[in-house]
């Protein structure tokens, strides 16, 4: 039987796996009527933490050492952050990367 902390960690990692896959980093291509293909690209960051402890009950150590497992208390958490990086534009014999940052679009307009 796995230790409870293993179960907590496995559950959290499976949840992250369900949220983030390759399609999160490189999005589905979008075709325009003009013949261009636009592919969104993102940066993905993930964080994970888990912890727990076995603790003695009010019964005392003697009973706990008599073969009964100690109670377990623990928790886990995870977070995912997705930031757009840019768009790959493919068409008419060219490939361009249009970055997504504050000044890139304004610089192209002038």
C-alpha positions as CSV (number, residue, x, y, z in Angstrom):
1,X,0.0,0.0,0.0
2,X,1.5,3.4,-1.0
3,X,2.2,6.0,1.6
4,X,-0.4,8.8,1.7
5,X,2.1,11.4,0.6
6,X,2.7,9.4,-2.6
7,X,-1.0,9.5,-3.3
8,X,-1.1,13.3,-2.8
9,X,1.9,13.9,-5.1
10,X,0.5,11.6,-7.8
11,X,-2.9,13.3,-7.8
12,X,-1.3,16.8,-8.0
13,X,1.1,15.8,-10.8
14,X,-1.7,14.1,-12.8
15,X,-3.7,17.4,-12.5
16,X,-0.8,19.4,-13.9
17,X,-0.4,16.9,-16.7
18,X,-4.1,17.3,-17.6
19,X,-3.8,21.1,-17.6
20,X,-0.5,21.5,-19.6
21,X,0.4,19.6,-22.8
22,X,2.3,20.5,-26.0
23,X,-0.8,22.3,-27.3
24,X,-0.5,24.8,-24.5
25,X,3.0,25.8,-25.5
26,X,2.5,25.7,-29.3
27,X,-1.2,26.3,-30.1
28,X,-3.3,25.0,-32.9
29,X,-2.5,26.6,-36.2
30,X,-5.0,29.2,-37.6
31,X,-5.4,29.5,-41.4
32,X,-6.4,32.9,-42.9
33,X,-8.2,33.4,-46.1
34,X,-5.1,35.0,-47.6
35,X,-3.2,31.7,-47.2
36,X,-1.2,32.5,-44.1
37,X,-0.9,30.1,-41.1
38,X,-0.6,31.7,-37.7
39,X,0.7,29.6,-34.8
40,X,0.5,31.0,-31.2
41,X,3.5,30.3,-29.0
42,X,3.4,30.6,-25.2
43,X,5.7,30.1,-22.2
44,X,4.4,27.8,-19.5
45,X,5.7,27.7,-15.9
46,X,4.6,25.2,-13.3
47,X,5.2,24.9,-9.6
48,X,4.4,22.1,-7.2
49,X,4.6,21.5,-3.4
50,X,3.7,18.6,-1.2
51,X,4.2,17.8,2.4
52,X,2.9,15.8,5.3
53,X,3.7,14.1,8.5
54,X,2.7,11.1,10.6
55,X,1.7,12.1,14.1
56,X,1.0,10.4,17.4
57,X,-2.5,10.3,18.8
58,X,-3.6,11.0,22.3
59,X,-3.4,7.2,23.0
60,X,0.4,7.5,23.6
61,X,3.4,6.0,22.0
62,X,3.0,2.5,23.4
63,X,-0.1,1.8,21.5
64,X,1.2,3.4,18.3
65,X,4.3,1.2,18.4
66,X,2.1,-1.9,18.8
67,X,1.8,-2.4,15.0
68,X,-0.9,0.2,14.3
69,X,0.0,2.8,11.8
70,X,0.3,6.4,12.9
71,X,-2.3,8.9,11.5
72,X,-1.2,10.9,8.5
73,X,-1.8,14.6,7.8
74,X,-0.7,16.3,4.6
75,X,-1.5,18.4,1.6
76,X,-0.3,19.3,-1.8
77,X,-0.7,22.2,-4.3
78,X,0.3,23.2,-7.8
79,X,0.0,26.2,-10.0
80,X,0.4,26.8,-13.7
81,X,1.1,30.1,-15.5
82,X,0.8,30.6,-19.2
83,X,2.2,33.7,-20.9
84,X,1.9,34.4,-24.6
85,X,5.3,34.8,-26.3
86,X,4.4,35.5,-29.9
87,X,2.9,34.3,-33.1
88,X,4.6,32.4,-35.9
89,X,3.3,33.6,-39.2
90,X,4.0,31.3,-42.2
91,X,3.0,32.1,-45.7
92,X,4.1,33.3,-49.2
93,X,7.6,31.8,-48.7
94,X,8.3,33.5,-45.4
95,X,8.3,32.6,-41.7
96,X,8.0,35.5,-39.2
97,X,7.8,35.7,-35.5
98,X,5.7,38.5,-34.2
99,X,6.6,38.9,-30.5
100,X,4.0,39.8,-27.9
101,X,5.5,42.5,-25.8
102,X,4.5,46.0,-24.9
103,X,6.4,48.0,-27.5
104,X,6.6,45.5,-30.4
105,X,3.2,46.4,-32.0
106,X,3.7,50.2,-31.4
107,X,7.1,50.1,-33.1
108,X,5.6,48.4,-36.2
109,X,2.8,51.0,-36.5
110,X,5.1,54.0,-36.9
